[in-house]
Every structure is written in C-alpha cells, then in structure tokens.
Amino acid sequence: MSSLRFLLGLALGTTFAAAWQPAKPLDPLSVAQQQLASGRCSEAVPGLTKMLQGTAKAPLPAYLMLSYCHRELGDPELAVQTLRRGLKAWPASPLPERTLGELLFRAKYDSTEAGQLLEHAARMLPRDPEGKHYYAQWAYLNARHRICATQEQQALALPGLSDLALLQMNTLLGMCEGSLENAASARAAFERAMAVNAKQTAYDPISAMQYVQFLTRYNEASRAAEVVEELLRRVPSFGPAHLEKAKYLDRAGQPGLAIEEARLALASAGNDLNAERAAHTLLARCFNAAGNAEEAAKEQQWIAAHPNPETPRPQGPACFRLTCTTASVSIDWSGAAW
C-alpha cells in the first residue's frame, strides 16, 4: 500500500540520518497520517482542524483525513461539512467527491447529489474499483440497472481485487443482471460469487440468499435447494435459509418437515417482520394441511396481531449488507495520488 510504503520509507530514512544529524520533526500532515495509521483519530483531529483554519490553503489530504476521523468518531454530519469545505478549496477533485457521495448515499439512498458525485468520481477515477462499486450500488437502488451492471463489469476488470471485493461485486452484478432479465449473465456472476464465498472463513449468507432468490424467480428449484443446503451447512443459525427450506418442503407436500423448518427459521437470526409473517403464514397452512386446526388458529391469531408493514426501500449499501471498502489498496494520505 502506498501509505505503508510512505511510512516505511520515512522510518528507514530517519534511521540512517540519525548517524550524522538529528531527526527532523515530522510535518503536521505526516503526524496526522501516522496517527490515523495507528487508529488514533481523536488525537489527529486537533492538528488537522488547525491546518484547515490556517491562512494558507490546506492540502487536500488534510480534508480527507479530518472527514475520515469525524466519521470514525461518530459524527457523519461534520464529516460531510469537512468534505464540502474540501471541495470548495479543491473544486471537482474526484476523491473527495467519491467520499462525499458515499456519505450522502449512506444517509439517503436516493440522493440525487450522491448519484451525481459518484458518477463524476467513477469517470474521473477509472482505476478505482471502490468508486465504481459505490456508483453501482446507488444505480441499483435507484433502478438504473444497466448503469449498475456496467460499473460492476468495469470494476471487476481491474487488477488486484481481494476475494471480498470479488464476492461483493459479483453478487451485485448478479442482482443487476437479474433485474435486466439477463439470466445467463446473472447466473454466471452469482456462481462466481458462490465460488469465492466457498473459500471464505466467514461465509456470507446474504450473498447466497440473493442467488437463491434469483434461482427461485427462474424456477430453478434444484439449484436453489443446493445453495440453501450449503448455506445452512456453513451458517446453520441463518433464519431466512430455514424459511426457504420450509417453503420447498411445503411445495413438495411434506407439511410435517416444513413445520420443523419454519419453527427453526423463527428461532434463528436474520429475520425481519416480513420474514416472520411469511413463516407464520406457512405454519398456518401446514397445520391446516396436517389437520391441526388448533395450531393453525394460533398462527392466524399471530398474523392478525402483526399486520404486514409497508416495506420501505432499503437504505444505502446496507440493503446488500456488503462491506463498502472494496478497493484493493488503501488511501494514500500523503497526497501523491493527486
């Protein structure tokens, strides 16, 4: 990573210089860089703030680092304000545009400003996979599915991506291509994501469930069942997978086994109210099929007491539960990239 090379080079140079002259004190930007590298954002904020308040024009990395620290310290609004100041001082700079777009997207998935910032940053930083992935997420949530697919295809063509990035990007590409009814392309992307997921120590159940939903929509029940079984083998406490298994047991005319799986789904993690309602609805139907009117009535009472909420549009990248940091390199705080 370029920031790491900067730090190592600095340390090495200081070691040799110490033989014949005192080490020079680090400039404030380098001090802040070292503080961020060791996770000491609270120590970096005063010095960075002072730099931005000076009479001279502050370097762009100072704005980026201060915004990063405000975000890490739980003040996204101050992070946004800092980035806006940075863009005013350094107009049309793509990295602060991308970072501001990310923050606005997290706060409001359909932000027009976020889309404009991310689009411009993706064009101006053609070798930046993270920027393309963020713009693809914004495009997906705002029904620009062709843009989404194009951005992810371009991001995946870049070298040096980590397995986590490949997993995230192929999953979203599958979702975008599925929305475009490009079934073959979507299936290929999901299968690539599955191959990466299989190698992960921490298996991503959300990625696998996105594939299950695609396969179910295209009536590929056999492959969907295989993915569900693999998911439950890796993450046995994932409720939505138990619910999917309960559904295909119900369709196969096995209400007793479907009841067991639906109960496991309700006892497991990862469910929202819609999933809980679906599980109770399935239980009511299966109890009726099994001739157990008393249990079926209990399920109907639960359903009546929990009306179906209006399902909101998902907020920001959390709709995929995908980690947002997908780039294979870290930010070069030294400013050499600009």
C-alpha positions in Angstrom: 0.0 0.0 0.0 1.3 3.4 -0.9 0.6 4.8 2.6 2.6 2.0 4.1 5.5 2.5 1.7 5.5 6.1 2.7 5.7 5.2 6.4 8.4 2.6 5.9 10.5 4.9 3.7 10.2 7.6 6.3 11.3 5.3 9.1 14.2 3.9 7.1 15.4 7.4 6.1 15.3 8.5 9.7 17.4 5.6 10.9 20.2 6.3 8.5 20.1 10.1 9.1 20.4 9.6 12.8 24.0 8.7 12.4 25.1 12.2 11.5 22.2 14.6 12.2 19.2 14.9 14.5 16.0 13.6 13.1 13.8 16.4 11.8 10.4 16.8 13.3 7.6 15.5 11.1 5.3 18.0 9.4 1.7 18.2 10.8 0.3 16.2 7.8 2.7 13.3 8.4 2.0 13.3 12.1 -1.7 13.0 11.3 -1.0 10.3 8.8 0.8 8.2 11.5 -2.0 8.8 14.0 -4.6 7.6 11.5 -2.4 4.6 10.6 -2.5 3.5 14.3 -6.2 4.2 14.8 -5.7 7.4 16.9 -8.3 9.6 15.2 -9.2 11.6 18.3 -5.5 12.7 18.6 -5.4 13.7 14.9 -8.5 15.9 14.9 -7.0 19.0 16.7 -3.9 19.2 14.4 -6.0 18.7 11.2 -8.5 21.2 12.3 -5.8 23.7 13.0 -4.4 23.1 9.5 -7.8 23.9 7.9 -8.1 27.1 9.9 -4.8 28.5 8.8 -4.3 31.3 6.4 -2.6 29.1 3.8 -4.6 26.7 1.6 -4.7 23.4 3.4 -3.6 20.3 1.3 -6.4 18.1 0.1 -5.3 15.1 2.2 -6.0 17.1 5.4 -9.7 17.5 4.5 -9.9 13.8 3.6 -8.2 12.7 6.9 -10.3 15.0 9.0 -13.5 13.9 7.4 -12.5 10.3 7.9 -11.8 10.9 11.6 -15.2 12.6 12.1 -16.8 9.6 10.5 -14.9 7.2 12.6 -15.7 9.2 15.8 -19.4 9.0 15.0 -20.1 12.4 13.5 -21.1 11.9 9.9 -22.6 15.4 9.5 -19.3 17.0 10.5 -17.6 14.6 8.1 -19.9 15.9 5.3 -19.2 19.5 6.2 -15.5 18.9 6.1 -15.7 17.3 2.6 -17.8 20.2 1.3 -15.1 22.6 2.5 -12.5 20.5 0.8 -14.4 20.5 -2.5 -14.7 24.3 -2.2 -11.0 24.6 -1.7 -10.2 21.9 -4.3 -13.1 22.1 -6.9 -14.0 18.9 -8.8 -11.4 16.8 -7.1 -12.7 13.2 -7.6 -11.6 11.5 -4.4 -13.5 13.9 -2.0 -16.4 13.8 -4.5 -16.4 10.0 -4.2 -16.1 10.1 -0.4 -18.9 12.7 -0.1 -21.1 10.7 -2.4 -20.6 7.6 -0.3 -21.6 9.5 2.9 -24.7 11.1 1.3 -25.7 7.7 -0.2 -25.4 6.1 3.3 -27.7 8.7 4.7 -30.2 8.7 1.8 -30.2 6.0 -0.8 -32.0 8.1 -3.4 -29.9 11.3 -3.0 -29.6 12.9 -6.5 -26.5 14.7 -5.3 -24.9 11.4 -4.2 -25.6 9.9 -7.6 -24.0 12.9 -9.4 -20.9 12.9 -7.2 -20.4 9.1 -7.6 -20.9 9.3 -11.3 -18.4 12.0 -11.8 -15.9 10.3 -9.4 -16.3 7.0 -11.3 -15.5 8.7 -14.6 -12.5 10.7 -13.2 -11.1 7.7 -11.3 -11.3 4.9 -13.9 -8.9 2.7 -12.0 -10.8 2.9 -8.7 -12.9 -0.2 -8.1 -14.4 1.1 -4.9 -15.8 4.2 -6.6 -17.4 2.1 -9.3 -18.9 -0.3 -6.8 -20.4 2.6 -4.8 -21.9 4.1 -8.0 -23.2 0.7 -9.0 -25.0 0.3 -5.6 -26.6 3.8 -6.0 -27.7 2.8 -9.5 -29.2 -0.5 -8.4 -31.2 1.1 -5.6 -32.4 3.8 -8.0 -33.5 1.4 -10.8 -30.6 2.3 -13.1 -29.8 -1.4 -13.6 -27.8 -1.0 -16.8 -25.5 1.5 -15.2 -25.2 -0.8 -12.2 -24.1 -3.7 -14.4 -21.7 -1.6 -16.5 -20.0 -0.2 -13.4 -19.5 -3.6 -11.8 -18.2 -5.1 -15.0 -15.7 -2.3 -15.3 -14.7 -2.7 -11.6 -14.3 -6.5 -12.0 -11.9 -5.9 -14.9 -9.5 -4.0 -12.7 -6.5 -5.9 -11.3 -5.7 -6.7 -7.7 -9.1 -7.1 -6.2 -9.4 -9.0 -3.0 -11.7 -12.0 -2.6 -14.1 -9.9 -0.5 -14.3 -7.4 -3.3 -14.9 -10.2 -5.9 -17.6 -11.6 -3.7 -19.4 -8.3 -3.3 -19.1 -7.1 -6.8 -20.2 -10.4 -8.4 -23.2 -10.6 -6.1 -24.3 -7.1 -7.0 -23.6 -7.8 -10.7 -25.9 -10.8 -10.5 -28.6 -8.7 -8.9 -28.3 -6.0 -11.6 -28.2 -8.5 -14.5 -31.2 -10.3 -13.0 -33.1 -7.1 -12.9 -32.3 -6.6 -16.6 -33.6 -10.2 -17.2 -30.1 -11.2 -18.4 -30.5 -14.6 -16.8 -27.3 -16.2 -18.2 -25.1 -13.3 -17.2 -26.7 -13.1 -13.7 -26.3 -16.8 -13.1 -22.6 -16.6 -14.1 -22.0 -13.7 -11.8 -23.7 -15.4 -8.9 -21.8 -18.7 -9.5 -18.5 -16.7 -9.4 -19.7 -15.2 -6.1 -20.5 -18.6 -4.8 -17.1 -19.9 -5.7 -15.4 -17.1 -3.8 -17.8 -17.4 -0.9 -17.0 -21.1 -0.5 -13.4 -20.2 0.3 -14.2 -17.6 2.9 -13.7 -18.4 6.6 -16.7 -16.1 7.3 -19.3 -17.3 4.9 -21.6 -14.5 3.6 -25.2 -15.7 3.8 -26.7 -12.6 2.3 -24.8 -13.2 -1.0 -26.0 -16.8 -1.1 -29.6 -15.7 -0.4 -29.5 -13.2 -3.3 -28.7 -16.2 -5.5 -31.5 -18.3 -4.0 -34.0 -15.5 -4.7 -32.8 -15.3 -8.3 -33.0 -19.1 -8.8 -36.5 -19.2 -7.3 -37.7 -16.5 -9.7 -36.4 -18.6 -12.6 -37.9 -21.8 -11.2 -34.5 -23.5 -10.8 -35.7 -25.3 -7.7 -33.0 -27.9 -7.7 -30.0 -25.5 -7.7 -31.8 -23.2 -5.2 -32.1 -26.2 -2.8 -28.4 -26.9 -3.2 -27.5 -23.4 -2.4 -29.8 -23.4 0.7 -28.3 -26.6 1.9 -24.7 -25.2 1.5 -25.7 -22.0 3.3 -27.2 -23.9 6.2 -24.1 -26.1 6.4 -22.0 -23.0 6.7 -24.3 -20.8 8.8 -26.9 -23.1 10.5 -28.4 -20.3 12.5 -29.5 -18.2 9.5 -33.3 -17.9 9.7 -34.1 -16.9 6.1 -32.4 -20.1 4.8 -34.5 -22.2 7.1 -37.6 -20.4 5.8 -36.6 -21.1 2.2 -36.1 -24.8 3.0 -39.5 -24.8 4.7 -41.1 -23.4 1.6 -39.7 -26.1 -0.7 -40.7 -28.8 1.7 -44.2 -27.4 1.8 -44.3 -27.4 -2.1 -43.0 -31.0 -2.0 -46.1 -32.0 0.1 -44.2 -32.6 3.3 -46.0 -30.3 5.8 -44.5 -32.0 8.9 -40.9 -31.3 7.8 -41.9 -27.8 6.6 -43.3 -27.1 10.1 -40.0 -28.1 11.7 -38.0 -25.9 9.3 -40.4 -22.9 9.8 -40.0 -23.2 13.5 -36.2 -23.3 13.1 -36.5 -20.2 11.0 -38.4 -18.3 13.7 -35.8 -19.4 16.3 -32.9 -18.3 14.2 -31.2 -15.0 13.4 -31.6 -12.7 10.4 -35.3 -12.4 10.2 -37.3 -9.2 9.7 -41.1 -8.8 10.3 -41.9 -9.7 6.8 -39.9 -13.0 7.1 -41.6 -13.7 10.4 -45.0 -13.2 8.9 -44.1 -15.5 6.0 -43.0 -18.2 8.4 -46.2 -17.9 10.5 -48.3 -18.0 7.3 -46.6 -21.1 6.1 -47.1 -22.7 9.6 -50.8 -21.9 9.4 -51.1 -23.5 6.0 -49.1 -26.6 7.0 -51.0 -27.1 10.3 -54.2 -27.0 8.3 -52.8 -29.5 5.8 -51.9 -31.7 8.7 -55.4 -31.4 10.2 -54.2 -29.5 13.3 -56.8 -26.7 13.4 -55.9 -25.5 16.9 -52.3 -24.7 16.0 -53.4 -23.2 12.7 -55.7 -20.9 14.6 -52.8 -19.8 16.8 -50.8 -18.9 13.8 -53.6 -17.0 12.3 -54.0 -15.0 15.5 -50.3 -14.1 15.4 -50.6 -13.0 11.8 -53.7 -10.8 12.6 -51.8 -9.2 15.5 -48.8 -8.3 13.3 -50.2 -6.6 10.1 -47.9 -6.5 7.1 -45.9 -3.3 7.3 -45.3 -1.1 4.2 -41.9 -2.4 3.2 -39.5 0.6 2.9 -36.9 0.9 0.2 -33.6 -0.3 1.6 -31.2 2.4 2.9 -27.9 2.7 1.2 -25.4 -0.2 0.9 -26.9 -2.0 3.9 -29.5 -3.4 1.5 -26.9 -5.9 0.5 -25.1 -5.9 3.8 -22.0 -5.7 1.7 -18.8 -4.2 3.1 -18.3 -0.9 1.4 -14.5 -0.9 1.4 -13.8 -2.9 -1.7 -10.7 -1.4 -3.1 -7.5 -3.5 -3.1 -5.4 -0.6 -1.9 -5.8 1.9 0.9 -6.0 5.7 0.5 -2.6 7.4 0.0 -2.9 10.1 2.7 0.4 11.6 1.6 -1.4 13.1 -1.4 0.9 11.6 -4.0 -2.1 10.3 -5.9 -3.4 13.8 -6.6 
